[in-house]
Amino acid sequence: DARPFIDEALGLGVERFSFTGGEPFVIKDMVRILDYALLYRPCLVLTNATAPLQRRIEEIAALKDKPNPLNFRVSIDYPDEARHDAGRGPGNFELAWRMVAELHKRGFPVSIARQRGHGEDTEKVNRAYGRYLRAAGLPLDTRMVSFPDFLAPGAMADVPHITEECMTRHHTPESRGKFMCSFSKMVVKKEGRMRVYACTLVDDDGDYDLGDSLKASMRARVMMKHHRCYSCFAQGASCSEMVIC
């Protein structure tokens, strides 16, 4: 299922492949997919770094010798075990940090994804992760990527639609080019079919199903009416590691 899209993306000049879920390592062929993709481009995996990754750590370690680098972004929602485990399940905070340490020990670059609170002191929150980073053997300047609350799939939020006029008034051509929907697409298997969506955050809305071709999807006009589009517009959220200014 994945290989034809990897090949098509290579033909379009893709610079990097990213893989997310759910949890990517519950997919039985995930390591094989990475093994193929890493022949051609760097890869980023967004993971919870819990039991599915732990079970496959030796398979993953073998990917270190591929021609291109493999990076991991680990979701650790809060620098607080109780808050994290309330959403992710008991014991998963501690396990995630153990897997962060293991990935780092095996030579894989690791960044951390966390929840962003409304009105938070970002520097203070990031510093609160410091003792866990140190314990895992990671540097204190490890990249932290924060996300607002995107709400559950299918949820409706009372936020404005982002119009073309809003985009041109408040963003430059350069900053508009950093929105994920302008430079990347998500491929997902839904109901037994491989489909291309505008981005990783809108696959709960059929209006963002752009068909079964990456090339055609890159020509499609994407309207930012989904409530999560507003988060990208207003708060600079991006699942890539590019920064929207």
Long-range contacts (C-beta under 8 A, 24 or more apart in sequence): 1-189, 1-194, 2-29, 2-33, 2-36, 2-187, 3-33, 3-36, 5-187, 5-194, 5-196, 5-214, 6-33, 6-36, 6-37, 6-40, 8-213, 8-214, 8-215, 9-214, 10-40, 10-41, 11-215, 12-214, 12-215, 12-218, 14-41, 15-41, 15-42, 16-41, 16-42, 16-43, 16-44, 17-41, 17-42, 17-43, 17-44, 18-43, 18-44, 18-45, 18-46, 18-184, 18-239, 18-240, 19-43, 19-44, 19-45, 19-46, 20-45, 20-46, 20-200, 20-239, 21-46, 21-47, 23-47, 23-48, 23-50, 23-52, 23-53, 25-52, 25-53, 25-55, 25-56, 25-60, 26-52, 30-56, 31-56, 31-59, 31-60, 31-63, 34-60, 34-63, 34-70, 35-63, 35-66, 38-63, 38-66, 38-67, 38-68, 38-70, 39-66, 39-67, 39-68, 40-67, 40-68, 41-68, 42-68, 42-69, 42-70, 42-71, 43-68, 43-69, 43-70, 43-71, 44-70, 44-71, 44-72, 44-73, 44-241, 45-70, 45-71, 45-72, 45-73, 46-72, 46-73, 46-75, 46-113, 46-239, 47-72, 47-73, 47-74, 47-75, 48-74, 48-75, 48-88, 48-92, 48-96, 49-74, 49-75, 49-95, 49-96, 49-99, 49-100, 49-103, 50-88, 50-89, 50-92, 50-95, 50-96, 50-99, 51-95, 53-99, 54-95, 54-98, 54-99, 57-99, 57-102, 57-106, 60-103, 60-106, 60-108, 61-106, 64-106, 64-107, 64-108, 69-109, 70-108, 71-108, 71-109, 71-110, 71-111, 72-103, 72-108, 72-109, 72-110, 72-111, 73-110, 73-111, 73-112, 73-113, 73-145, 73-241, 74-99, 74-100, 74-103, 74-110, 74-111, 74-112, 74-113, 75-113, 75-114, 76-100, 76-112, 76-113, 76-114, 76-129, 76-132, 77-114, 77-115, 78-114, 78-115, 79-114, 79-125, 79-128, 79-129, 79-132, 80-128, 97-132, 97-135, 97-136, 98-136, 100-136, 100-138, 101-135, 101-136, 101-137, 101-138, 104-136, 104-137, 104-138, 105-137, 110-138, 110-142, 111-142, 111-143, 111-144, 111-145, 111-241, 112-142, 112-143, 112-144, 112-145, 113-144, 113-145, 113-146, 113-147, 114-144, 114-145, 114-146, 114-147, 115-146, 115-147, 115-148, 115-149, 116-146, 116-147, 116-148, 116-235, 118-148, 122-146, 143-241, 145-241, 147-237, 147-239, 148-231, 148-235, 148-237, 150-201, 150-228, 150-231, 150-237, 151-227, 151-228, 153-203, 153-204, 154-204, 155-227, 156-227, 157-227, 157-230, 159-227, 159-230, 160-230, 161-223, 161-224, 161-225, 161-229, 161-230, 162-224, 162-225, 162-229, 162-230, 162-233, 166-233, 167-224, 167-233, 170-233, 175-244, 175-245, 178-238, 178-242, 178-243, 178-244, 178-245, 179-232, 179-238, 179-244, 180-232, 180-238, 180-239, 180-240, 181-222, 181-224, 181-229, 182-222, 184-240, 185-210, 185-214, 185-217, 185-218, 187-214, 198-222, 199-239, 200-239, 201-226, 201-228, 201-229, 201-232, 201-239, 202-226, 202-228, 202-229
